Amino acid sequence: MDTSSSILSPPGEREREREREFSNGDFYSGEVKGLLPHGKGKYSWSDGTVYEGDWDQGKISGKGKLTWSSGAKYQGDFSGGYLHGIGTMTSPDESVYSGAWRMNVRHGLGRKEYCNSDLYDGSWKEGSQEGRGSYSWTNGNRYIGSWKKGKMCGRGVMRWGDGDLFDGFWLNGSRHGSGVYKFADGSLYFGTWSRGVKDGKGIFYPAGSKHPSLKKWCRSLEYDDTGKFVLSRSNSSMGVDEIRSLSNVSRSLSMNTLASDHPRDLTSKSARTFGSARQSEGGQDKNRIAYEREYMQGVLIRESVITSSVDRSLKIRPPSSTALSKQVSARTFMTFLTGEHNYHLMLNLQLGIRYTVGKITPVPRREVRGSDFGKKARTVMFFPRDGSNLTPPHKSIDFSWKDYCPMVFRNLREMFKLDAAEYMMSICGDDGLTEICSPGKSGSIFYLSHDDRFVIKTLKQSELKVLLKMLPRYYKHVGDHENTLITKFFGVHRITLKWGKKVRFVVMGNMFCTELKIHRRYDLKGSSQGRFTEKIKIQEKTTLKDLDLAYEFHMDKLLREALFKQIYLDCAFLESLQIIDYSLLLGLHFRAPGQLNDILEPPNAISDQESVSSVDVGVTQELSIPPKGLLLVTHEPNSVSTAPGPHIRGSTLRAFSVGEQEVDLILPGTARLRVQLGVNMPAQAHHKLDEDKEESATIELFEVYDVVVYMGIIDILQEYNTKKKVEHKCKSLQYDPLTISVTEPTIYSKRFVNFLHKVFPEGM
C-alpha cells in the first residue's frame, strides 16, 4: 500500500508529526519524513479500513495492524506495502491463520483454525497447503503427511475417528498408489489404490491373523515396486509379491469351496467379513489365513486363499542399499553405476541436457543438412566441479559431455511438438529422475522423468552406432508418418567421467505416459522360444512376454485398419535397415465390467471407502461406485487435454462405429481422451481359457473386459550382423528356427506382423 500521493506536505514544509484530513475522506496521523510518511503512523481510509504501525518512505513496512471494513484483521510484519513476514490474520468468518506470509499470501510454516474448528498446521506455498502438514477434522479424523496445492498428495497417514487408519500414498485428495489400510478390528489390507478405490493386487489379513510388521512395511514404502530406491520422488508403489515376501506367505491349495462361489457373493459383505467368512476353510488355522486379491476400479475380479507363516523371530527389513547395489551389478553391464556414482551420473545428465537445450534453442530454425548427421556434428563441453566461463559450478564430479547431432534432435523435438523449456524442466527440474527396472536382458539402466513423460536409457556402443547410422532415414520416416509407432528419440548424449568411463544415453518418449493406471505390460516379439515369465518372478509391474498373453483384443474396424497400416509401414522401414529383435510394447488399462454395478463393495459397508472432505482442503467426495464401460464420441478439440507430452503429435483416429468421424474416448467419471494410434485406443479383451489347464488356486471371475490400449515398437537398435547370423545358426540346431527370436529380417518382420494379427483379430 502506497499512500504517498495523498499526504504530501506543502513545498518546503518539514514536520516531524502531522495530522491531515483529505478531500476523499482519508485521514493520516503520524510521523513524516519530507513529503512521505515515515516512522509510526495511522492511516484511515474512507471505506473504514485502518492501518496503524510502521512506515518507510511512504510505504507500510515493519510491524503493524491492519483492519479491513469487512471485519478482517491482520497483525504482524509488513514489507513494501505487502503482508510479508510473520503475522496473524483473522477472517470475517472467525477463522484464524498464524504464520509466515510472502507478498500478501500464506507462504511458509503456518497454522490455520477454521470457523468450523478444523485445524491445519504445516507448510504453505502461494496460499495453499503444500509440503508437510497435519489436518484435523472436528469429527475426529486426522491426516498427517504431504500436501500439494491444497490437497493431500504424496505420502501420508489418515486416521479416522472410528479407529480405521490408512498409511500410504495420495493424489489430489484420494488414495492413489501403495498403502496399507488397518481396520479398527485389527484386519489389514496391503495393496494399491487408484483415484480413491482399490485397483490392482493386494493381500487381506483378517482380524487375528499374522501379518507383516506395519512399522517395517511402512518403512519399505521408501522403495518402489521394482526394489529400487526412489532417489528423487515420494510416490512409490509396492507389489503384492513384496508384501508376500515380508510375511513369508505361501499359496494354499484348499480352494474347492471358493471355486464354486457365485460372483455376487464376493462383495455382498464388507472386505472384512468376506475374508473372515472363510477363515476356517480347509482346516486352516485362523491366524494363518490370508487372501490375495486383485481389484479393478474397486471391483474384486480375482482372489486366492494363501497361508501366512510369519516367523516372529524373523527380522523384516526393507531392501538395504548394499543389496540393491548387488542387484544392479548383477543385471547391468556397467557395474560401477551404483550408489553414489549413479547419483552423480543423473546430476551430470541433467546438467548436460540443460546445457545442450539452452545452447541450441536460440539458434534460428532451419532444415537439416547432410552435415548435421555427420561425424563432425558433435558438441563437446567439459564441466569442472567449480564451474568455468561456459559452465556453472555443480555438486557432482568433473565430467565431459558430448551431444550428438544437436540440430537434428532439436528439429525432431519440434516435430514431436515438444517445448524446449518444458523438456528441460521435465528432465532437469528439482524433482529429479527415478531409476526404473529394465524389463529386458540388455543390462541397460533406465531413468524416468518426474512427470513420467520421458524415459532415459543407457546405450551400448554398438547400439549408439546403429542409431547414428539409421538417423537420416529415421528422421525422414517419422517426418513422413506422424502416426508412427516406432520409439520417439529426443536426444543422444555421452558422459565421460574423470576416470575415463564412458556412458551413452538416449532420451525417448514414455509410451505409458497417461493418467490411467497400466494394469498389464507385455513385450511381444512374435517368437515363442523362451518367451514366458516364471510365475515366481511376476510382480504387478512386471513386463510379460508372448506366451504370457492370455487375451486377444477386438477393436473398431477403422481403428484396427489404421493400426495395421502403420505396423506394415514401420516393419518395412525396419526390415530395410536390417533391424531385428524389435518388439511391440503393449500396455493395458482394464475397466471394471459394467455388469458389476450391483456387486460392488457397498459404499457404506467398510470405512476405508469413507469420503475425506473438509472446508478449504480441496478433497473431493469419492464415487460410491467405480466408472463403467468405454464410450466413443465425436472428437471435440476443446474437450480433451492438450497437455504437452510424448503423445501430442499424431492425428485423431476415426471410428467406424461413430460414422467414420474422428473420435474421443470417454471413461465415465474418469476422463475424456483423444484417440490416437497407440494411445487411448479402446478394445475388448477376450480371455483365452485353457480347458486342459489344471484347476488353479486363483479364481478368474470374468472372461471379457473393456480395456484402453497403449502400444509402440521398441528396441529398434539391433542389426542382423555377423554375430546375430552365427547366433541364428547355433540356435537353429537346438530349436525350431521359426520359434527363436533371432532370425533373418524379412522372416522376423513377417512373423511379427502375423503374430499381431492373432493378438488383434478381425471382427468384434
Solvent accessible surface area in square Angstrom, and as a share of the most:
residue,aa,sasa,rsa
1,M,77,0.34
2,D,83,0.43
3,T,10,0.06
4,S,23,0.15
5,S,97,0.63
6,S,32,0.20
7,I,5,0.03
8,L,82,0.41
9,S,10,0.06
10,P,69,0.44
11,P,134,0.84
12,G,64,0.62
13,E,40,0.18
14,R,171,0.62
15,E,69,0.31
16,R,168,0.61
17,E,114,0.51
18,R,45,0.17
19,E,119,0.54
20,R,86,0.31
21,E,129,0.58
22,F,23,0.10
23,S,129,0.83
24,N,92,0.47
25,G,40,0.38
26,D,10,0.05
27,F,71,0.30
28,Y,2,0.01
29,S,32,0.21
30,G,14,0.14
31,E,33,0.15
32,V,6,0.03
33,K,113,0.48
34,G,24,0.23
35,L,77,0.38
36,L,46,0.23
37,P,0,0.00
38,H,51,0.23
39,G,22,0.21
40,K,125,0.53
41,G,8,0.08
42,K,87,0.37
43,Y,1,0.00
44,S,28,0.18
45,W,56,0.20
46,S,79,0.51
47,D,95,0.49
48,G,42,0.41
49,T,12,0.07
50,V,44,0.25
51,Y,0,0.00
52,E,101,0.45
53,G,10,0.10
54,D,29,0.15
55,W,7,0.03
56,D,67,0.35
57,Q,90,0.40
58,G,0,0.00
59,K,85,0.36
60,I,1,0.00
61,S,23,0.15
62,G,30,0.29
63,K,128,0.54
64,G,11,0.11
65,K,88,0.37
66,L,0,0.00
67,T,39,0.22
68,W,68,0.24
69,S,72,0.47
70,S,77,0.49
71,G,37,0.36
72,A,11,0.09
73,K,97,0.41
74,Y,1,0.00
75,Q,112,0.50
76,G,12,0.11
77,D,29,0.15
78,F,9,0.04
79,S,51,0.33
80,G,32,0.31
81,G,7,0.07
82,Y,87,0.33
83,L,11,0.05
84,H,65,0.29
85,G,23,0.23
86,I,109,0.55
87,G,5,0.05
88,T,52,0.30
89,M,32,0.14
90,T,36,0.21
91,S,31,0.20
92,P,81,0.51
93,D,76,0.39
94,E,126,0.57
95,S,6,0.04
96,V,46,0.26
97,Y,3,0.01
98,S,44,0.29
99,G,12,0.12
100,A,18,0.14
101,W,15,0.05
102,R,101,0.37
103,M,103,0.46
104,N,72,0.37
105,V,53,0.31
106,R,52,0.19
107,H,40,0.18
108,G,24,0.23
109,L,135,0.67
110,G,7,0.06
111,R,100,0.36
112,K,21,0.09
113,E,84,0.38
114,Y,12,0.05
115,C,75,0.45
116,N,60,0.31
117,S,85,0.55
118,D,2,0.01
119,L,43,0.21
120,Y,0,0.00
121,D,62,0.32
122,G,10,0.10
123,S,26,0.17
124,W,5,0.02
125,K,100,0.42
126,E,98,0.44
127,G,21,0.20
128,S,37,0.24
129,Q,4,0.02
130,E,37,0.17
131,G,30,0.29
132,R,143,0.52
133,G,8,0.07
134,S,16,0.10
135,Y,0,0.00
136,S,33,0.22
137,W,21,0.07
138,T,88,0.51
139,N,103,0.53
140,G,48,0.46
141,N,14,0.07
142,R,115,0.42
143,Y,0,0.00
144,I,77,0.39
145,G,0,0.00
146,S,22,0.14
147,W,6,0.02
148,K,103,0.44
149,K,152,0.64
150,G,8,0.07
151,K,61,0.26
152,M,0,0.00
153,C,23,0.14
154,G,7,0.07
155,R,49,0.18
156,G,2,0.02
157,V,50,0.29
158,M,0,0.00
159,R,130,0.48
160,W,4,0.01
161,G,52,0.50
162,D,83,0.43
163,G,33,0.32
164,D,1,0.01
165,L,23,0.11
166,F,0,0.00
167,D,15,0.08
168,G,0,0.00
169,F,5,0.02
170,W,7,0.03
171,L,75,0.37
172,N,86,0.44
173,G,3,0.03
174,S,21,0.13
175,R,5,0.02
176,H,53,0.24
177,G,17,0.16
178,S,0,0.00
179,G,0,0.00
180,V,1,0.01
181,Y,0,0.00
182,K,80,0.34
183,F,1,0.01
184,A,63,0.49
185,D,77,0.40
186,G,27,0.26
187,S,1,0.01
188,L,1,0.00
189,Y,1,0.00
190,F,0,0.00
191,G,2,0.02
192,T,4,0.02
193,W,3,0.01
194,S,12,0.08
195,R,106,0.39
196,G,1,0.01
197,V,20,0.11
198,K,2,0.01
199,D,1,0.01
200,G,3,0.03
201,K,42,0.18
202,G,0,0.00
203,I,0,0.00
204,F,0,0.00
205,Y,1,0.00
206,P,2,0.01
207,A,34,0.26
208,G,61,0.59
209,S,8,0.05
210,K,60,0.25
211,H,63,0.28
212,P,1,0.01
213,S,45,0.29
214,L,44,0.22
215,K,134,0.57
216,K,54,0.23
217,W,1,0.00
218,C,20,0.12
219,R,116,0.42
220,S,2,0.01
221,L,3,0.01
222,E,94,0.42
223,Y,31,0.12
224,D,15,0.08
225,D,9,0.05
226,T,43,0.25
227,G,10,0.09
228,K,10,0.04
229,F,90,0.38
230,V,13,0.08
231,L,65,0.32
232,S,49,0.32
233,R,51,0.18
234,S,70,0.45
235,N,82,0.42
236,S,9,0.06
237,S,17,0.11
238,M,10,0.05
239,G,0,0.00
240,V,3,0.02
241,D,31,0.16
242,E,28,0.12
243,I,1,0.01
244,R,41,0.15
245,S,78,0.50
246,L,17,0.08
247,S,1,0.00
248,N,85,0.44
249,V,13,0.07
250,S,63,0.40
251,R,112,0.41
252,S,7,0.05
253,L,157,0.78
254,S,31,0.20
255,M,5,0.02
256,N,117,0.60
257,T,83,0.48
258,L,3,0.02
259,A,47,0.37
260,S,94,0.61
261,D,42,0.22
262,H,114,0.51
263,P,43,0.27
264,R,122,0.44
265,D,72,0.37
266,L,10,0.05
267,T,8,0.05
268,S,70,0.45
269,K,113,0.48
270,S,11,0.07
271,A,4,0.03
272,R,52,0.19
273,T,58,0.34
274,F,11,0.05
275,G,0,0.00
276,S,43,0.28
277,A,70,0.54
278,R,30,0.11
279,Q,29,0.13
280,S,88,0.57
281,E,25,0.11
282,G,59,0.56
283,G,75,0.72
284,Q,48,0.21
285,D,77,0.40
286,K,114,0.48
287,N,51,0.26
288,R,96,0.35
289,I,0,0.00
290,A,0,0.00
291,Y,0,0.00
292,E,17,0.08
293,R,2,0.01
294,E,10,0.05
295,Y,3,0.01
296,M,6,0.03
297,Q,10,0.04
298,G,13,0.12
299,V,2,0.01
300,L,6,0.03
301,I,3,0.02
302,R,29,0.11
303,E,3,0.01
304,S,3,0.02
305,V,2,0.01
306,I,0,0.00
307,T,16,0.09
308,S,0,0.00
309,S,39,0.25
310,V,22,0.12
311,D,74,0.39
312,R,210,0.77
313,S,90,0.58
314,L,87,0.43
315,K,141,0.60
316,I,19,0.09
317,R,162,0.59
318,P,29,0.18
319,P,42,0.26
320,S,58,0.37
321,S,84,0.54
322,T,86,0.50
323,A,37,0.29
324,L,15,0.08
325,S,36,0.23
326,K,140,0.59
327,Q,82,0.37
328,V,9,0.05
329,S,43,0.28
330,A,90,0.70
331,R,57,0.21
332,T,10,0.06
333,F,86,0.36
334,M,6,0.02
335,T,85,0.49
336,F,42,0.18
337,L,0,0.00
338,T,28,0.17
339,G,55,0.53
340,E,122,0.55
341,H,73,0.33
342,N,8,0.04
343,Y,103,0.39
344,H,19,0.08
345,L,1,0.00
346,M,8,0.04
347,L,46,0.23
348,N,0,0.00
349,L,0,0.00
350,Q,17,0.08
351,L,24,0.12
352,G,0,0.00
353,I,0,0.00
354,R,107,0.39
355,Y,40,0.15
356,T,8,0.04
357,V,2,0.01
358,G,38,0.36
359,K,110,0.47
360,I,18,0.09
361,T,60,0.35
362,P,103,0.65
363,V,60,0.35
364,P,109,0.68
365,R,117,0.43
366,R,70,0.25
367,E,123,0.55
368,V,31,0.18
369,R,144,0.53
370,G,63,0.61
371,S,80,0.51
372,D,14,0.07
373,F,39,0.16
374,G,28,0.27
375,K,179,0.76
376,K,198,0.84
377,A,16,0.12
378,R,61,0.22
379,T,28,0.17
380,V,92,0.53
381,M,32,0.14
382,F,103,0.43
383,F,1,0.00
384,P,27,0.17
385,R,116,0.42
386,D,125,0.65
387,G,18,0.17
388,S,59,0.38
389,N,160,0.82
390,L,125,0.62
391,T,5,0.03
392,P,71,0.44
393,P,97,0.61
394,H,22,0.10
395,K,169,0.72
396,S,0,0.00
397,I,25,0.13
398,D,47,0.24
399,F,1,0.00
400,S,35,0.23
401,W,2,0.01
402,K,41,0.17
403,D,5,0.02
404,Y,11,0.04
405,C,1,0.01
406,P,25,0.15
407,M,14,0.06
408,V,0,0.00
409,F,3,0.01
410,R,19,0.07
411,N,0,0.00
412,L,0,0.00
413,R,14,0.05
414,E,69,0.31
415,M,40,0.18
416,F,1,0.00
417,K,120,0.51
418,L,11,0.05
419,D,72,0.37
420,A,29,0.22
421,A,58,0.45
422,E,67,0.30
423,Y,2,0.01
424,M,45,0.20
425,M,126,0.56
426,S,3,0.02
427,I,0,0.00
428,C,8,0.05
429,G,11,0.10
430,D,155,0.80
431,D,71,0.37
432,G,9,0.08
433,L,2,0.01
434,T,7,0.04
435,E,9,0.04
436,I,46,0.23
437,C,52,0.31
438,S,14,0.09
439,P,74,0.47
440,G,48,0.46
441,K,192,0.81
442,S,38,0.24
443,G,8,0.07
444,S,0,0.00
445,I,0,0.00
446,F,28,0.12
447,Y,0,0.00
448,L,24,0.12
449,S,0,0.00
450,H,59,0.26
451,D,48,0.25
452,D,51,0.26
453,R,27,0.10
454,F,0,0.00
455,V,18,0.10
456,I,1,0.00
457,K,18,0.08
458,T,0,0.00
459,L,2,0.01
460,K,80,0.34
461,Q,100,0.44
462,S,69,0.45
463,E,25,0.11
464,L,9,0.05
465,K,127,0.54
466,V,16,0.09
467,L,0,0.00
468,L,34,0.17
469,K,146,0.62
470,M,4,0.02
471,L,0,0.00
472,P,57,0.36
473,R,119,0.43
474,Y,0,0.00
475,Y,28,0.11
476,K,136,0.58
477,H,16,0.07
478,V,0,0.00
479,G,35,0.34
480,D,85,0.44
481,H,51,0.23
482,E,78,0.35
483,N,38,0.20
484,T,6,0.04
485,L,7,0.04
486,I,1,0.01
487,T,6,0.04
488,K,35,0.15
489,F,4,0.02
490,F,0,0.00
491,G,1,0.01
492,V,0,0.00
493,H,3,0.01
494,R,44,0.16
495,I,0,0.00
496,T,27,0.16
497,L,5,0.03
498,K,139,0.59
499,W,116,0.41
500,G,44,0.42
501,K,77,0.33
502,K,84,0.35
503,V,1,0.00
504,R,34,0.13
505,F,0,0.00
506,V,1,0.00
507,V,0,0.00
508,M,26,0.12
509,G,11,0.10
510,N,20,0.10
511,M,26,0.12
512,F,28,0.12
513,C,28,0.17
514,T,40,0.23
515,E,91,0.41
516,L,9,0.05
517,K,42,0.18
518,I,13,0.06
519,H,9,0.04
520,R,46,0.17
521,R,42,0.15
522,Y,5,0.02
523,D,22,0.11
524,L,0,0.00
525,K,27,0.11
526,G,13,0.13
527,S,4,0.03
528,S,42,0.27
529,Q,75,0.33
530,G,39,0.38
531,R,23,0.08
532,F,110,0.46
533,T,20,0.12
534,E,88,0.40
535,K,155,0.65
536,I,148,0.75
537,K,126,0.53
538,I,32,0.16
539,Q,60,0.26
540,E,20,0.09
541,K,85,0.36
542,T,34,0.20
543,T,21,0.12
544,L,16,0.08
545,K,42,0.18
546,D,8,0.04
547,L,105,0.52
548,D,26,0.14
549,L,14,0.07
550,A,33,0.26
551,Y,11,0.04
552,E,51,0.23
553,F,0,0.00
554,H,24,0.11
555,M,4,0.02
556,D,11,0.06
557,K,116,0.49
558,L,39,0.19
559,L,0,0.00
560,R,27,0.10
561,E,86,0.39
562,A,32,0.25
563,L,0,0.00
564,F,8,0.03
565,K,140,0.59
566,Q,12,0.05
567,I,0,0.00
568,Y,111,0.42
569,L,65,0.32
570,D,0,0.00
571,C,2,0.01
572,A,59,0.46
573,F,17,0.07
574,L,0,0.00
575,E,48,0.21
576,S,58,0.37
577,L,27,0.13
578,Q,85,0.38
579,I,1,0.01
580,I,0,0.00
581,D,27,0.14
582,Y,0,0.00
583,S,0,0.00
584,L,0,0.00
585,L,29,0.15
586,L,0,0.00
587,G,0,0.00
588,L,0,0.00
589,H,6,0.03
590,F,5,0.02
591,R,4,0.01
592,A,3,0.02
593,P,11,0.07
594,G,30,0.29
595,Q,127,0.56
596,L,6,0.03
597,N,57,0.29
598,D,91,0.47
599,I,18,0.09
600,L,17,0.09
601,E,18,0.08
602,P,49,0.31
603,P,60,0.38
604,N,147,0.76
605,A,41,0.32
606,I,4,0.02
607,S,15,0.10
608,D,0,0.00
609,Q,27,0.12
610,E,63,0.28
611,S,38,0.25
612,V,9,0.05
613,S,57,0.37
614,S,28,0.18
615,V,74,0.43
616,D,77,0.40
617,V,2,0.01
618,G,38,0.36
619,V,10,0.06
620,T,86,0.50
621,Q,133,0.59
622,E,31,0.14
623,L,98,0.49
624,S,68,0.44
625,I,75,0.38
626,P,14,0.09
627,P,21,0.13
628,K,99,0.42
629,G,17,0.17
630,L,41,0.20
631,L,94,0.47
632,L,36,0.18
633,V,35,0.20
634,T,70,0.40
635,H,32,0.14
636,E,84,0.38
637,P,87,0.55
638,N,155,0.80
639,S,48,0.31
640,V,16,0.09
641,S,82,0.53
642,T,103,0.60
643,A,73,0.57
644,P,47,0.29
645,G,7,0.06
646,P,4,0.02
647,H,33,0.15
648,I,47,0.24
649,R,21,0.08
650,G,11,0.11
651,S,40,0.26
652,T,13,0.08
653,L,11,0.05
654,R,127,0.46
655,A,0,0.00
656,F,108,0.45
657,S,83,0.53
658,V,33,0.19
659,G,55,0.53
660,E,89,0.40
661,Q,87,0.39
662,E,59,0.26
663,V,0,0.00
664,D,0,0.00
665,L,0,0.00
666,I,42,0.21
667,L,1,0.01
668,P,50,0.31
669,G,69,0.66
670,T,28,0.16
671,A,22,0.17
672,R,59,0.22
673,L,16,0.08
674,R,50,0.18
675,V,0,0.00
676,Q,11,0.05
677,L,15,0.07
678,G,2,0.02
679,V,15,0.08
680,N,16,0.08
681,M,0,0.00
682,P,13,0.08
683,A,6,0.05
684,Q,67,0.30
685,A,0,0.00
686,H,58,0.26
687,H,38,0.17
688,K,102,0.43
689,L,103,0.51
690,D,92,0.48
691,E,168,0.75
692,D,139,0.72
693,K,134,0.57
694,E,151,0.68
695,E,131,0.59
696,S,52,0.34
697,A,15,0.12
698,T,40,0.23
699,I,32,0.16
700,E,59,0.26
701,L,32,0.16
702,F,19,0.08
703,E,96,0.43
704,V,60,0.35
705,Y,3,0.01
706,D,37,0.19
707,V,0,0.00
708,V,0,0.00
709,V,0,0.00
710,Y,1,0.00
711,M,8,0.03
712,G,1,0.01
713,I,0,0.00
714,I,27,0.13
715,D,65,0.34
716,I,2,0.01
717,L,17,0.09
718,Q,50,0.22
719,E,39,0.17
720,Y,26,0.10
721,N,65,0.33
722,T,101,0.59
723,K,154,0.65
724,K,28,0.12
725,K,101,0.43
726,V,84,0.48
727,E,48,0.22
728,H,38,0.17
729,K,143,0.61
730,C,72,0.43
731,K,76,0.32
732,S,31,0.20
733,L,161,0.80
734,Q,132,0.59
735,Y,86,0.33
736,D,76,0.39
737,P,61,0.38
738,L,121,0.60
739,T,36,0.21
740,I,3,0.01
741,S,29,0.19
742,V,4,0.02
743,T,3,0.02
744,E,61,0.27
745,P,1,0.01
746,T,69,0.40
747,I,80,0.41
748,Y,1,0.00
749,S,8,0.05
750,K,139,0.59
751,R,32,0.11
752,F,0,0.00
753,V,10,0.06
754,N,71,0.37
755,F,43,0.18
756,L,0,0.00
757,H,58,0.26
758,K,146,0.62
759,V,6,0.04
760,F,0,0.00
761,P,28,0.18
762,E,138,0.62
763,G,51,0.49
764,M,147,0.66
